[in-house]
Amino acid sequence: MRVLGVDPGLTRCGVGVVEGVAGRPLTMLGVGVVRTPVDADLSHRLLAVEQGLEQWLDEHRPEFVAVERVFSQHNVRTVMGTAQASAVAMLCAARRGIPVALHTPSEVKAAVTGSGRAEKAQVGAMVTRLLRLSAPPKPADAADALALAICHIWRAPAQNRLQQAVARHTVNATKGRTA
């Protein structure tokens, strides 16, 4: 499974591609940050994020895109920019027919470190260890993008089984009502 992780942001949008399957060593295929100038018009910044993500999609051809779910922050301007960059990432994936999964920051931290309250340094250290890197990816947005991809690879099989079980239950419940 090849996953593009996206840590959305308007100034720095972290991106990382990881390949592998749950229970086996994972491989980092690429990591970086799509940057936009702070003083640029919002529409141009969103366009720059879109162009940067399209380049990553072209180069790495992921099977899935994992995006950090936007959560409420105290700074409304920050959360708006994050939400807009997140929407651009989902749009880029949808345009190509690539499934998108949203993961909360605490889900990602728990998957990678074992604690949903882990600090950024802990996430970076575990990403470094799990991907057998010589140093943590910089900036933290890049490490977070890799953590999102890792989280998706590890959680997707269980999520798929759960969705299939719910679908079977729904079908069976429907059949029971019509019989």
LUMFILUM-830918 format. One record per residue (C-alpha): x, y, z. Coordinates in steps of 0.05 Angstrom, whole numbers, padded with zeros to 5 digits, always signed. Each point is the difference from the previous one (the first is absolute). Example, Ala and Ser with C-alpha at 12.3 -4.5 7.8 and 13.67 -1.06 7.14 Angstrom:
BEGIN
+00246-00090+00156 +00027+00069-00013 
This chain:
BEGIN
+00000+00000+00000 +00027+00068-00019 -00027+00059+00039 +00011+00075-00008 -00007+00032+00069 -00020+00074+00000 +00008+00045+00061 -00041+00058-00026 +00023+00071+00009 +00000+00064-00041 +00071+00022+00015 +00029-00071+00005 -00038-00060-00025 +00038-00062+00021 +00001-00059-00049 +00029-00069+00007 -00007-00065-00038 +00007-00067+00035 -00007-00069-00029 -00012-00066+00035 -00051-00042+00037 -00018-00007+00073 +00046-00046+00038 +00059+00009-00048 +00056+00051-00005 -00023+00064-00035 +00038+00040-00052 +00001+00075-00008 -00003+00019-00074 +00001+00075+00009 -00010+00056+00050 -00005+00075-00006 -00040+00063+00009 -00041+00041-00049 +00012+00072+00020 -00039+00063-00017 +00020+00073+00012 -00036+00030+00060 -00010+00066-00036 -00033-00030-00062 -00074+00004-00015 -00039-00059+00030 -00023-00025-00068 +00072-00002-00025 +00022-00037+00063 -00054-00052-00009 +00021-00007-00073 +00072-00010+00021 -00021-00055+00049 -00041-00033-00055 +00058+00002-00049 +00049-00027+00051 -00046-00058+00019 -00013-00016-00073 +00075-00007-00010 +00004-00048+00059 -00059-00040-00028 +00032-00002-00069 +00067-00022+00026 -00020-00052+00052 -00068-00027-00025 -00028-00017+00069 -00058-00049+00009 -00027+00041+00059 +00005+00070+00027 -00002+00009+00075 -00016+00070+00024 +00001+00027+00070 -00071+00015+00022 -00007+00073+00017 -00016+00012+00073 -00021+00063+00036 +00057+00046+00020 +00000+00064+00039 +00025+00040-00060 -00058+00003-00050 +00046+00025-00056 +00046-00060+00009 -00057-00050+00000 -00030+00032-00063 +00065-00005-00038 +00010-00072+00023 -00071-00018-00021 +00009+00033-00068 +00066-00037-00013 -00034-00065+00023 -00056+00011-00050 +00051+00011-00056 +00034-00066+00018 -00067-00037-00001 -00019+00032-00066 +00066-00019-00033 -00009-00073+00022 -00074-00002-00019 +00016+00028-00069 +00044-00062-00011 -00047-00049+00032 +00048-00013+00058 -00035-00018+00066 +00010+00051+00056 +00003-00018+00074 -00004+00052+00056 +00037-00013+00065 -00001+00043+00062 +00065+00024+00031 -00012-00044+00061 -00013-00062-00044 +00066+00012-00036 +00039+00011+00064 -00030-00062+00031 +00015-00043-00061 +00072+00023-00005 +00020+00010+00072 -00051-00038+00041 -00026+00064+00032 -00052+00047-00029 +00032+00056+00040 +00071-00008-00025 +00042+00062-00014 +00024+00018-00069 +00071-00022+00018 -00025-00069+00019 -00037-00007-00066 +00062+00021-00038 +00043-00049+00039 -00048-00058-00013 -00007+00017-00074 +00076+00000-00004 +00004-00068+00033 -00058-00032-00037 +00026+00022-00068 +00073-00013+00018 +00021+00071-00016 +00066+00031+00022 -00034+00062+00029 -00071+00026+00012 -00030+00034-00061 -00001+00076+00005 -00042+00040+00009 -00050-00035+00046 -00054+00007-00054 +00040-00049-00043 +00006-00050+00057 -00074+00007+00015 -00017-00016-00073 +00041-00064+00005 -00035-00017+00066 -00067+00008-00035 +00020-00048-00055 +00026-00050+00051 -00064+00006+00041 -00042-00014-00062 +00040-00061-00020 -00007-00029+00069 -00073+00019+00012 -00030-00011-00070 -00005-00077+00004 -00039+00004+00066 -00043+00057-00026 -00016-00038-00063 -00021-00062+00040 -00044+00043+00044 -00033+00033-00060 -00013-00067-00032 -00030-00027+00064 -00046+00060+00006 -00021-00008-00073 -00015-00075+00011 -00040+00016+00062 -00040+00053-00038 -00014-00048-00057 -00021-00055+00048 -00044+00047+00040 -00034+00024-00063 -00012-00072-00024 -00030-00017+00068 -00050+00056-00006 -00024-00019-00069 -00007-00074+00012 
